[in-house]
């Protein structure tokens, strides 16, 4: 793992992560910070992108590491600190999310809102369903949804509790291009209004440009480069497409 002095963290950093995790012969050594509203993780299959999200979300414990969010320690292996996943206030949507099969769309989205008064809970659910274009599906069961509808409901459920960080693991892959562009635009506005940053794994260069993201290129278990989308992707586009297997 990188030492404390190896990472100069900007004052505006929302999250900092310095961690090491080993699985068999593969070792992930990552040191980065999130300083912009959108950050994209690019890299070939097996580079460690999903592992990073799982560690940040509290679903996987690294052998060594320290994570802070808004200056609060979320994980410090040496000090024995690890905030449980459910208390990190991180929304997490994967490429193949799992909705509760016995609950309607409305009840799925409302699941994490028990602390809200009934009227506010209903308002929040309606807002999320409209944002992701599934407001006409509120009484349907998950088994009655198409793949794209299912993914949009999962996004609505992740955002309903208003998390401090939204993590997306290829979460837009099930949407057609026009719908994805529209949802990304509205989601960007929604997150910005609430000061919620997004970290997402994508193989679509267009998503990074649309959100003016900061880009982190991951390869062989480490950070190859991090910076603004134009500075990182423009001069490396052909090499990334060819060597890292990223397709726009």
N, C-alpha and C positions, 0 to 999 in steps of 0.2 A: 504494500500500500504506500502511496506517496506520503511523505512526511508533512508536518504542519507547514513548514517553510516552502514547500514546493508549489503551493497554490495561493496566489495573490487574489483575494476575493474582493470584488468591487463593493462599495458601501451599499449599492442598490440591489445586491444579490438577494433574491427571494429564498433560494435554496442552495446549499452547498453540499456536495457529496464527495467523500474520499473513502473508497472501499476496495476490499480485496476478497474475492470469492473463488474457490477452487472446486471444480467438478472433474474427477478423473485426471486426465492430463491437461485439461483446459484451465487456465487461470485468467480471471477477469480482474484487471487493475485499473480503476477508473477514478479520475479526479476532475470534477467540473462544477460549475455553478450556473444557476438560471437567473438571468438578469433582464430578460425581455418577456413580453406577453406570450409569445409562441416560441417554442424550441422543438426542432425536429431531430430525431435520431435516424441517421442513415447508416447503412452497412449491409454486408452480405449475410445470408443465413448462417447462423451459428456464431456470429460475432459477439453476442452477449447483450443485444438490445432488450429483449424481453426479460432477461435476467435482471437487468438494471431496474426496470419498472417493478418487478416483483420485490426486489429488495427495498426500493423506495416505499412501496405500498405496504410493507410489513408482512408480506407473504413468504418471504425467504430470508433467513438469517445468514449474513456473510460471516466468514471466519474472522474478519477484521474490518473495521469501518467506523465512520462518523458521519452523520447526516444532521444538518440543521435546517429548520424551516422558520423563516421570519425570526431568526436569532434564538429560536428555541431548539434544544437538543431533542431530536427524534430517535436517534440511534447513536450509541457510543459503546462499542463492544468492550473496550478496555475498562470503562467505568461500570459496565453491567447495566446500561440503560437501553431499553428497547420499548418504545411506546407501541401498544397493541395496534394491529391494523385498523380495527374499528374506531379507534380514537385519533387517528392521524388526520381525519377529515380530507381524505384524498379520494376523488372520484376516479374509477378505473374501469375502462371498457376495452375488452379484447376483441379480436377478430371473430371469435365464436363465443359470445356472451351467453350466460345462462339466466333466463328469467324463471320465476317460480311458475311451474306448469299448471298449478291448481288455482292461480289467481288471475283475474282479469287484467287487462292492460292498466286500467285506472289503479287497481290495488297494487300492482307491481311498482308503479311510479310512486305511489303514496307510502310504500313500505318503510322508508327511512325517515318519515315525517311525523312520527308518533308524538313528538314533543310539541308540535304546533297545535293551536286551537283548530277545531274542525273547519271553520270558515277559511282560515288562512291556508290550511292544508289543501282544501279543495281548490283554492285560487292558485296555489303553487303548482298543483298537478295540471290544471288546465293550461297554465302558462307554458309548462314544459311540453305538453302534448301539442300545443299550437306551434311551438318553436321547431319541433321535429316533424311537423306535418302528419301527425297521427291522431289528431283530436277527434276524428270520426271513428276511431277504433277502440275507444275507451272500454267498451263492454265485451270486447273479443278476448278469447283465451290465446295464450302464446302459440298453441298448436294450429291456430287458424290464421296465423300471420305469414306473409311471404318473408323471404330472407332479408330483404331491405327494410320491411316494416319492423321485423324483429330487432334489427340492429338499431333502428331509430328509437324504438321503445327503450332499449338498453341505454342509449345515450340520455334519454329523458330521465330515466331512473337515476343515473349517475349524477346528473346535475341538480336534481330536485332538492337535495339537502344543502345546496350551495357550498360545495367543498372549497377548501383553500387552494387545492391544486387539482387539475384535471389531467389524467394520463390516458392516452389513447394508443392502443397497440393495433395498428392497421384497422382502426374502427370504421373507416369510411369505405373499405374495400367492397362492401356489399351494395353500395349505392351507385346509381348511374351518374354519369359525369355532370349533367345539368343539376340534378338534385344535390349532389355533393357540393358543387360550387355555391349553390344557394344556401345550404345549411352552414357551410363554412363561413360565409359572409355574415349570416345572422348570429352564429355562434361567437364569432370574433367580437361583434358589438356587445353581445350579452356578457361575455367574460370580461371585456374591458370595462364595462359599466360597474362591475362588481370587484374589479381588481384581482381576478382569478387567472393565474397563468396556466398555460397548457404545455404539456410535454408529450410528444407523440412520435411513434414509430411509423414510418411511411416509406414506400418505394415510389411515390409519386412526386417528382420534382415540382410539378405545378402547384401542389398544396403548399410547399415551402414558399414559393414566390407569392402566392395569393395572400398568405398571412404575414408576409414580410418577416419570416422567422429567422431566429438565430439557429444555425445548423451545427450539429455535432456529428462528425463522421467517425464511426466506430469500426475498427478492424483488428482482428487478432487479439481481442480482449483488452484493447486500449483505445484511447482517444487519439485519432490521427490528426484531426484539426477541428477547431471550433471558431465560429465567427458569423458575421452577417451573411445572409443567403447569397447576395451578389458576389461577395468576396470569396466565399467557399466554393459555391457550385459553378459559377460562370467559368472560371479558369480551369476547373477540374471535371467539367461535365462529361466529356468523352471518356476520360480515364475512369470515372466513377461508373459510368454505364457499362464499360467494358470489363473492368477489373473487379468491381464490387457487386456486379449483377443487379444494379438498380435500373428500373425501367420507368420512363415517364409516359 
